[in-house]
Amino acid sequence: MGPRTSFYIETFGCQMNERDSETISALLAEEGLEPTPHPETADIIILNTCAVRESAEAKVWSRLGKLHALSRENEPVFVLAGCMAQLPETLERIKKKVPYVKVVSGPGNIHRIPELAKKARSDEKRRLFAAVSPPRSGVARDESTQILPEGLPRKNIPGVSAFVTIMYGCDNFCSYCIVPYVRGPQVSRLPEDVIRESRDLVERGYKEITLLGQNVNAFGLDFGAPGQERLGFAGLLRELNRIQGLYRIRYFTSHPRDFTKEMVDAVAACEKVCEHFHLPVQSGSDRILRAMNRGYSKGQYLDLASYIRETVPGASITTDIIVGFPGETEEDFQETLDVVRRVRFDGAFTFIFSPRKGTAAAKMKGQILRSEKSERLQRLVDVQSEITLERNKAMVGERVEVLVEERDQKDPDVWRGRTRTNKMVLCEGDPGSSLLGCLVEVEVREAGLWYLKGQVKRVLVN
């Protein structure tokens, strides 16, 4: 790519963006560029962006301005990649507000970034090079612009766990969410490609993989004609469970509507699939769930949670909850608190509803005052925090399996890792030995809201 030899990349948003950044980095490295942690010396600067909330967009625009203002000898090529690139207004804003951005690439076109950056560097007219196809409501969404070619390289990330994207896009159209419009329609990768990539990661030394998709439970639903034999998510878990040398399988994100009893049974039957279920309930009110277009009722969600508790003893269940959705009353909010108390989640990601331009919910009547939403959020957090702490403290005295991921930054004699149920554990072991990448058995001696702490009793797998 000429005399310029370095690149700098920042990633915003979800795990799928993190996975995409691994490919962007590897593609640029194949072209002879070297990564640098210093944006002021980089010849190419890439921001891989998120568009879930307008606040996420604002953060990117602000960061672009700060990066451009850095003192440097030569002007770098600025690249805006990811979901923000798919928004119809992004290209126009770049032309008017940030003309120094010369490459724009949607998630399905990140493999073209090296080519586009090369063109931008040699272009004397300083044009904008874009590889996007913004899907809009009411217009057919072109799946071909969302699917990455198979066989793209990926950067080796230090650690014991790796991401594997199993599908692209989303067909749920929750009324508050912009993702189906920026990520495109739901398309599954072929099972053999997912299995091949997973085996390759194990050969590279990874012991855990996390399967990614906007809705992993819908994997395979787009294969073939109705009624045709196909490998769905449960079948994929069973196939991956057979990979020698792989110790753990996680997945993210699930949708309660598509999480079947067959999938729960697969988790129970597959010894490598972790007993952690992240099931975003969003609300406990049937009326609000209908307005959100979630596709299930409070009763159906509670039935699924009960089946998980019965079928996978000791499993953890975590969730996402939105408070202050348009029209939400105190009675609706109490229904949400009722779900929290009945399911007894191990943890919850809680959010105040924020109108997202381009979604149906942004136009709904009954928008709630920020002060009222904040007050409800605090009450929710108080209830959930009490439950989380109780569930964690109940584990004191138990022995749990932990996959050690890294040293603790504050205490070099302490290691950090996660249980199969995705709880963070601070492990105290022999100060003179390295536990990095080991599966160890830890006796839990202390529990806090966000962590467990204990003593390593034995190493299960080096």
ZAPAMAR-266289 format. One record per residue (C-alpha): residue number from 1; residue in one letter; x, y negated, z negated. Coordinates in nm, 2 decimals. Each point is the difference from the previous one (the first is absolute). Example, Ala and Ser with C-alpha at 12.3 -4.5 7.8 and 13.67 -1.06 7.14 Angstrom:
// ZAPAMAR-266289
R   num   residu        x        y        z
R     1        A     1.23     0.45    -0.78
R     2        S     0.14    -0.34     0.07
This chain:
// ZAPAMAR-266289
R   num   residu        x        y        z
R     1        M     0.00     0.00     0.00
R     2        G     0.29    -0.23     0.08
R     3        P     0.22    -0.18    -0.25
R     4        R    -0.26    -0.01    -0.28
R     5        T     0.06     0.30    -0.23
R     6        S    -0.21    -0.02    -0.31
R     7        F    -0.37     0.01    -0.11
R     8        Y    -0.19    -0.07    -0.31
R     9        I    -0.35     0.15    -0.08
R    10        E    -0.26    -0.08    -0.26
R    11        T    -0.31     0.22    -0.05
R    12        F    -0.33    -0.11    -0.14
R    13        G    -0.30     0.21    -0.09
R    14        C    -0.07     0.37     0.00
R    15        Q     0.21     0.31     0.02
R    16        M    -0.08     0.04     0.37
R    17        N     0.18    -0.33     0.06
R    18        E     0.29     0.13    -0.20
R    19        R     0.01     0.31     0.22
R    20        D    -0.02    -0.22     0.31
R    21        S     0.29    -0.21    -0.12
R    22        E     0.21     0.32    -0.03
R    23        T    -0.06     0.06     0.37
R    24        I     0.07    -0.37     0.10
R    25        S     0.33     0.02    -0.19
R    26        A     0.10     0.32     0.17
R    27        L    -0.09    -0.13     0.34
R    28        L     0.21    -0.31    -0.04
R    29        A     0.29     0.21    -0.14
R    30        E    -0.01     0.21     0.31
R    31        E     0.05    -0.32     0.20
R    32        G     0.32    -0.06    -0.19
R    33        L    -0.13    -0.26    -0.25
R    34        E     0.10     0.02    -0.37
R    35        P    -0.24    -0.07    -0.28
R    36        T     0.08    -0.29    -0.24
R    37        P    -0.15    -0.09    -0.33
R    38        H     0.07    -0.37     0.07
R    39        P    -0.25    -0.17     0.22
R    40        E     0.22    -0.31     0.04
R    41        T     0.25     0.21     0.20
R    42        A    -0.25     0.22     0.20
R    43        D    -0.03    -0.03     0.37
R    44        I    -0.35     0.15     0.00
R    45        I    -0.25    -0.05    -0.28
R    46        I    -0.30     0.23    -0.01
R    47        L    -0.30    -0.05    -0.23
R    48        N    -0.22     0.31     0.00
R    49        T    -0.33    -0.15    -0.12
R    50        C    -0.33     0.08    -0.17
R    51        A    -0.34    -0.15     0.08
R    52        V    -0.22     0.16    -0.27
R    53        R    -0.05    -0.33    -0.18
R    54        E     0.04    -0.36     0.11
R    55        S     0.24    -0.05    -0.30
R    56        A     0.22     0.26     0.16
R    57        E     0.00    -0.20     0.33
R    58        A     0.08    -0.32    -0.19
R    59        K     0.30     0.17    -0.16
R    60        V     0.14     0.10     0.34
R    61        W    -0.04    -0.35     0.15
R    62        S     0.17    -0.15    -0.31
R    63        R     0.28     0.25     0.02
R    64        L     0.06    -0.07     0.37
R    65        G     0.04    -0.37    -0.07
R    66        K     0.25     0.07    -0.28
R    67        L     0.20     0.24     0.22
R    68        H     0.01    -0.24     0.29
R    69        A     0.12    -0.28    -0.23
R    70        L     0.31     0.19    -0.11
R    71        S     0.33    -0.15     0.11
R    72        R     0.16     0.20     0.28
R    73        E     0.23    -0.05     0.30
R    74        N    -0.22     0.16     0.26
R    75        E    -0.38     0.03     0.03
R    76        P    -0.11     0.36    -0.05
R    77        V    -0.28     0.18     0.18
R    78        F    -0.31     0.00    -0.23
R    79        V    -0.23     0.30     0.03
R    80        L    -0.35     0.02    -0.15
R    81        A    -0.11     0.36     0.00
R    82        G    -0.28     0.20    -0.16
R    83        C    -0.37    -0.07    -0.07
R    84        M     0.01    -0.38     0.02
R    85        A     0.11     0.03     0.36
R    86        Q    -0.33     0.16     0.08
R    87        L    -0.21    -0.30    -0.12
R    88        P    -0.14    -0.20     0.29
R    89        E     0.11    -0.33    -0.15
R    90        T     0.36     0.10    -0.08
R    91        L     0.14    -0.07     0.35
R    92        E    -0.16    -0.34     0.02
R    93        R     0.13    -0.10    -0.35
R    94        I     0.35     0.11     0.10
R    95        K     0.00    -0.22     0.31
R    96        K    -0.12    -0.30    -0.20
R    97        K     0.15     0.04    -0.34
R    98        V     0.31     0.23     0.01
R    99        P     0.13     0.00     0.36
R   100        Y     0.33     0.14    -0.12
R   101        V    -0.17     0.34    -0.02
R   102        K     0.08     0.16     0.34
R   103        V    -0.12     0.36    -0.04
R   104        V    -0.33     0.13    -0.12
R   105        S    -0.08     0.37    -0.03
R   106        G    -0.30     0.19    -0.12
R   107        P     0.04     0.33    -0.20
R   108        G    -0.05     0.21     0.31
R   109        N     0.28    -0.18     0.19
R   110        I     0.29    -0.02    -0.25
R   111        H     0.20     0.23     0.22
R   112        R     0.02    -0.29     0.25
R   113        I     0.16    -0.24    -0.25
R   114        P     0.36     0.06     0.12
R   115        E    -0.10    -0.06     0.36
R   116        L    -0.20    -0.31    -0.08
R   117        A     0.27    -0.14    -0.22
R   118        K     0.25     0.04     0.27
R   119        K    -0.22    -0.19     0.25
R   120        A    -0.05    -0.27    -0.26
R   121        R     0.37    -0.05    -0.04
R   122        S     0.06    -0.04     0.37
R   123        D    -0.30    -0.21     0.08
R   124        E     0.10    -0.35     0.09
R   125        K    -0.37    -0.12     0.00
R   126        R    -0.04     0.11    -0.36
R   127        R    -0.33     0.18     0.07
R   128        L    -0.20     0.21    -0.25
R   129        F     0.03     0.38     0.06
R   130        A    -0.30     0.19    -0.14
R   131        A    -0.10     0.36    -0.01
R   132        V    -0.35    -0.01    -0.16
R   133        S    -0.35     0.09     0.08
R   134        P    -0.23    -0.15    -0.26
R   135        P    -0.31     0.22    -0.04
R   136        R    -0.30    -0.21    -0.08
R   137        S    -0.35     0.08    -0.13
R   138        G    -0.23     0.09     0.28
R   139        V     0.28     0.08     0.25
R   140        A     0.13     0.35     0.07
R   141        R     0.32     0.05    -0.20
R   142        D     0.28     0.15     0.21
R   143        E     0.15     0.28    -0.20
R   144        S     0.30     0.02     0.23
R   145        T     0.14    -0.32    -0.15
R   146        Q    -0.01     0.14    -0.35
R   147        I     0.18     0.33     0.04
R   148        L     0.38     0.02    -0.01
R   149        P     0.18     0.24     0.23
R   150        E     0.13     0.31    -0.16
R   151        G     0.37     0.06    -0.06
R   152        L     0.09    -0.36    -0.10
R   153        P     0.29    -0.02    -0.24
R   154        R    -0.03    -0.09    -0.36
R   155        K     0.24    -0.16    -0.24
R   156        N     0.13     0.23    -0.28
R   157        I    -0.14    -0.15    -0.33
R   158        P     0.19     0.08    -0.32
R   159        G    -0.20     0.21    -0.24
R   160        V    -0.19     0.32    -0.03
R   161        S    -0.33    -0.08     0.16
R   162        A    -0.09    -0.10     0.36
R   163        F    -0.32    -0.13     0.17
R   164        V    -0.16     0.19     0.29
R   165        T    -0.28    -0.17     0.19
R   166        I    -0.26     0.25     0.11
R   167        M    -0.25    -0.23     0.16
R   168        Y    -0.06    -0.36     0.13
R   169        G    -0.29    -0.24    -0.03
R   170        C    -0.33     0.01    -0.18
R   171        D    -0.36     0.05     0.10
R   172        N    -0.16    -0.08    -0.34
R   173        F    -0.08    -0.37     0.05
R   174        C    -0.05    -0.08    -0.37
R   175        S    -0.17    -0.34     0.01
R   176        Y     0.29    -0.18    -0.19
R   177        C     0.29     0.15     0.20
R   178        I     0.19    -0.12     0.31
R   179        V     0.21     0.32     0.04
R   180        P    -0.22     0.16     0.27
R   181        Y     0.04    -0.31     0.22
R   182        V     0.38    -0.03    -0.04
R   183        R     0.10     0.37    -0.02
R   184        G    -0.25     0.12     0.27
R   185        P    -0.20     0.32     0.01
R   186        Q     0.06     0.32    -0.19
R   187        V     0.25     0.23     0.18
R   188        S     0.17     0.30    -0.15
R   189        R     0.35     0.12     0.09
R   190        L     0.03     0.36     0.11
R   191        P     0.04     0.24    -0.29
R   192        E     0.31     0.15     0.16
R   193        D     0.17    -0.34     0.01
R   194        V    -0.08    -0.07    -0.36
R   195        I     0.14     0.34    -0.11
R   196        R     0.31    -0.05     0.22
R   197        E     0.08    -0.34    -0.15
R   198        S    -0.06     0.14    -0.36
R   199        R     0.24     0.29     0.06
R   200        D     0.26    -0.24     0.14
R   201        L    -0.03    -0.22    -0.32
R   202        V     0.05     0.31    -0.22
R   203        E     0.31     0.08     0.20
R   204        R     0.13    -0.35    -0.06
R   205        G    -0.03     0.07    -0.38
R   206        Y    -0.34    -0.15    -0.09
R   207        K    -0.19     0.20    -0.26
R   208        E    -0.33    -0.18     0.02
R   209        I    -0.21    -0.14     0.28
R   210        T    -0.29    -0.24    -0.01
R   211        L    -0.26     0.02     0.28
R   212        L    -0.13    -0.33     0.12
R   213        G    -0.31    -0.13     0.17
R   214        Q    -0.27    -0.26    -0.05
R   215        N    -0.22     0.30    -0.08
R   216        V     0.20     0.33    -0.01
R   217        N    -0.32     0.20    -0.07
R   218        A    -0.12    -0.07     0.35
R   219        F     0.31     0.17     0.15
R   220        G    -0.10     0.22     0.29
R   221        L    -0.36    -0.13     0.04
R   222        D     0.09    -0.15     0.33
R   223        F     0.14     0.33     0.14
R   224        G    -0.20     0.16     0.28
R   225        A    -0.37     0.03     0.05
R   226        P    -0.26     0.03    -0.28
R   227        G     0.01     0.36    -0.14
R   228        Q     0.33     0.07     0.16
R   229        E     0.25     0.18    -0.23
R   230        R     0.24    -0.26    -0.15
R   231        L     0.25    -0.04    -0.28
R   232        G    -0.13    -0.25    -0.25
R   233        F     0.16    -0.16    -0.30
R   234        A    -0.04     0.31    -0.22
R   235        G     0.15     0.22     0.27
R   236        L     0.29    -0.24     0.04
R   237        L     0.08     0.01    -0.38
R   238        R     0.00     0.38     0.02
R   239        E     0.24     0.00     0.29
R   240        L     0.24    -0.25    -0.16
R   241        N    -0.01     0.20    -0.32
R   242        R     0.18     0.28     0.18
R   243        I     0.31    -0.21     0.08
R   244        Q     0.31     0.15    -0.18
R   245        G     0.20    -0.25    -0.20
R   246        L    -0.29    -0.24    -0.04
R   247        Y    -0.11    -0.04    -0.37
R   248        R    -0.27    -0.27     0.00
R   249        I    -0.27    -0.13     0.24
R   250        R    -0.19    -0.32    -0.07
R   251        Y    -0.24    -0.20     0.22
R   252        F    -0.15    -0.35     0.02
R   253        T    -0.26    -0.14     0.05
R   254        S    -0.32     0.21    -0.05
R   255        H    -0.36    -0.10     0.06
R   256        P    -0.26     0.16    -0.24
R   257        R    -0.25     0.04     0.29
R   258        D     0.23     0.24     0.19
R   259        F     0.16     0.17    -0.30
R   260        T    -0.16     0.35     0.01
R   261        K    -0.01     0.28    -0.24
R   262        E     0.21     0.20     0.25
R   263        M     0.27    -0.26    -0.04
R   264        V    -0.01     0.02    -0.38
R   265        D     0.02     0.38     0.03
R   266        A     0.31    -0.05     0.22
R   267        V     0.17    -0.22    -0.26
R   268        A    -0.08     0.27    -0.27
R   269        A     0.14     0.28     0.22
R   270        C     0.32    -0.17     0.13
R   271        E     0.27     0.00    -0.27
R   272        K     0.19    -0.28     0.18
R   273        V    -0.29    -0.24     0.03
R   274        C     0.00    -0.23    -0.30
R   275        E    -0.30    -0.02    -0.23
R   276        H    -0.06    -0.37     0.05
R   277        F    -0.32    -0.12     0.16
R   278        H    -0.01    -0.37     0.10
R   279        L    -0.37    -0.06     0.08
R   280        P    -0.09    -0.37     0.04
R   281        V    -0.36    -0.04    -0.14
R   282        Q     0.00    -0.38     0.05
R   283        S    -0.34    -0.03    -0.19
R   284        G    -0.23     0.20    -0.21
R   285        S    -0.32    -0.16     0.13
R   286        D    -0.18     0.17     0.28
R   287        R    -0.13    -0.33     0.12
R   288        I     0.35    -0.15     0.03
R   289        L     0.14     0.32     0.15
R   290        R    -0.26    -0.02     0.27
R   291        A     0.09    -0.37     0.06
R   292        M     0.37     0.11     0.02
R   293        N    -0.09     0.27     0.25
R   294        R     0.18     0.26    -0.20
R   295        G    -0.21     0.30     0.10
R   296        Y    -0.05     0.16    -0.34
R   297        S    -0.20    -0.06    -0.31
R   298        K     0.10    -0.02    -0.37
R   299        G    -0.15     0.34    -0.06
R   300        Q     0.20     0.16     0.29
R   301        Y     0.32    -0.16    -0.13
R   302        L    -0.06     0.13    -0.35
R   303        D    -0.08     0.35     0.14
R   304        L     0.34     0.00     0.19
R   305        A     0.19    -0.11    -0.32
R   306        S    -0.17     0.27    -0.20
R   307        Y     0.09     0.27     0.26
R   308        I     0.36    -0.12    -0.01
R   309        R     0.01     0.02    -0.38
R   310        E    -0.15     0.35     0.01
R   311        T     0.22     0.13     0.29
R   312        V     0.33    -0.16    -0.07
R   313        P     0.05    -0.01    -0.38
R   314        G     0.24    -0.26    -0.11
R   315        A    -0.03    -0.20     0.32
R   316        S     0.02    -0.38    -0.01
R   317        I    -0.25    -0.22     0.17
R   318        T     0.08    -0.36     0.09
R   319        T    -0.21    -0.25     0.19
R   320        D    -0.04    -0.35     0.15
R   321        I    -0.28    -0.23    -0.12
R   322        I    -0.12    -0.34     0.14
R   323        V    -0.19    -0.23    -0.24
R   324        G    -0.21    -0.30     0.11
R   325        F    -0.12     0.13     0.34
R   326        P    -0.26    -0.23     0.15
R   327        G    -0.33     0.05    -0.19
R   328        E     0.15     0.20    -0.28
R   329        T    -0.21    -0.05    -0.32
R   330        E     0.09     0.08    -0.36
R   331        E    -0.20     0.32     0.04
R   332        D     0.20     0.10     0.30
R   333        F     0.32    -0.07    -0.19
R   334        Q    -0.12     0.21    -0.29
R   335        E    -0.05     0.29     0.24
R   336        T     0.36    -0.03     0.09
R   337        L     0.11     0.01    -0.36
R   338        D    -0.22     0.31    -0.04
R   339        V     0.19     0.18     0.27
R   340        V     0.33    -0.10    -0.16
R   341        R    -0.11     0.13    -0.34
R   342        R    -0.15     0.33     0.14
R   343        V     0.29     0.09     0.23
R   344        R     0.27    -0.12    -0.24
R   345        F     0.24    -0.10     0.27
R   346        D     0.37     0.03    -0.07
R   347        G     0.05    -0.34     0.16
R   348        A    -0.16    -0.25     0.23
R   349        F     0.10    -0.27     0.24
R   350        T    -0.24    -0.28    -0.06
R   351        F    -0.08    -0.29     0.23
R   352        I    -0.21    -0.32     0.01
R   353        F    -0.20    -0.01     0.32
R   354        S     0.16    -0.24     0.24
R   355        P    -0.19    -0.09     0.32
R   356        R     0.20     0.12     0.31
R   357        K    -0.06    -0.20     0.32
R   358        G    -0.13     0.24     0.27
R   359        T    -0.18     0.23    -0.24
R   360        A    -0.38     0.03    -0.06
R   361        A     0.04    -0.06    -0.38
R   362        A     0.16    -0.34     0.06
R   363        K    -0.34    -0.11     0.14
R   364        M    -0.22     0.15    -0.26
R   365        K    -0.22    -0.20    -0.22
R   366        G     0.04     0.01    -0.38
R   367        Q     0.37    -0.09    -0.02
R   368        I     0.10     0.00    -0.36
R   369        L     0.19    -0.27    -0.19
R   370        R     0.37     0.07    -0.05
R   371        S    -0.03    -0.05    -0.38
R   372        E    -0.27     0.26    -0.02
R   373        K     0.20     0.25     0.21
R   374        S     0.30    -0.06    -0.22
R   375        E    -0.20     0.06    -0.32
R   376        R    -0.13     0.33     0.13
R   377        L     0.34     0.11     0.12
R   378        Q     0.14    -0.05    -0.35
R   379        R    -0.28     0.20    -0.16
R   380        L     0.07     0.28     0.25
R   381        V     0.37    -0.01    -0.06
R   382        D    -0.06     0.02    -0.38
R   383        V    -0.22     0.31     0.03
R   384        Q     0.23     0.18     0.25
R   385        S     0.32    -0.09    -0.20
R   386        E    -0.15     0.16    -0.31
R   387        I    -0.08     0.32     0.19
R   388        T     0.34     0.01     0.17
R   389        L     0.18    -0.03    -0.33
R   390        E    -0.22     0.26    -0.17
R   391        R     0.07     0.25     0.29
R   392        N     0.37    -0.07    -0.01
R   393        K     0.03     0.04    -0.38
R   394        A    -0.19     0.33     0.03
R   395        M     0.31     0.13     0.19
R   396        V     0.24    -0.05    -0.29
R   397        G     0.14     0.34    -0.09
R   398        E    -0.07     0.15     0.34
R   399        R     0.27     0.12     0.24
R   400        V    -0.03    -0.14     0.35
R   401        E     0.19     0.05     0.33
R   402        V     0.17    -0.31     0.12
R   403        L     0.18    -0.07     0.33
R   404        V     0.28    -0.24    -0.09
R   405        E     0.02    -0.29     0.24
R   406        E     0.25    -0.25    -0.14
R   407        R     0.19    -0.13    -0.30
R   408        D    -0.18    -0.25    -0.22
R   409        Q     0.13    -0.35     0.08
R   410        K     0.00    -0.10    -0.37
R   411        D     0.16     0.32    -0.15
R   412        P     0.24     0.20     0.21
R   413        D    -0.04     0.30    -0.23
R   414        V    -0.37     0.02     0.09
R   415        W    -0.15     0.14     0.32
R   416        R    -0.33    -0.09     0.17
R   417        G    -0.23     0.24     0.18
R   418        R    -0.36     0.10     0.04
R   419        T    -0.22     0.29    -0.12
R   420        R    -0.20     0.19     0.25
R   421        T    -0.30    -0.21    -0.11
R   422        N     0.20    -0.32     0.10
R   423        K     0.08    -0.13    -0.35
R   424        M     0.33    -0.18    -0.04
R   425        V     0.23     0.17    -0.25
R   426        L     0.32    -0.13    -0.16
R   427        C     0.22     0.30    -0.05
R   428        E     0.28     0.02    -0.26
R   429        G     0.25     0.27     0.09
R   430        D     0.37     0.08    -0.04
R   431        P     0.18    -0.34     0.05
R   432        G     0.28     0.17     0.19
R   433        S    -0.21     0.18     0.27
R   434        S    -0.18    -0.13     0.30
R   435        L    -0.37     0.10     0.03
R   436        L    -0.06    -0.19     0.33
R   437        G    -0.22     0.22     0.23
R   438        C    -0.06     0.27    -0.27
R   439        L    -0.32     0.15    -0.10
R   440        V     0.01     0.00    -0.38
R   441        E    -0.23     0.10    -0.29
R   442        V    -0.05    -0.29    -0.24
R   443        E    -0.15     0.01    -0.35
R   444        V    -0.22    -0.32    -0.03
R   445        R     0.08    -0.18    -0.33
R   446        E    -0.14    -0.35     0.07
R   447        A    -0.28    -0.15     0.21
R   448        G    -0.07    -0.35     0.11
R   449        L    -0.25    -0.15     0.24
R   450        W     0.23     0.03     0.30
R   451        Y     0.24     0.27    -0.09
R   452        L     0.08     0.32    -0.19
R   453        K     0.34     0.06    -0.17
R   454        G     0.16     0.32    -0.10
R   455        Q     0.29     0.24    -0.03
R   456        V     0.12     0.22     0.28
R   457        K    -0.02     0.36    -0.12
R   458        R     0.12     0.18     0.31
R   459        V     0.08    -0.04     0.37
R   460        L    -0.24     0.19     0.22
R   461        V     0.15    -0.08     0.34
R   462        N     0.33    -0.17     0.07
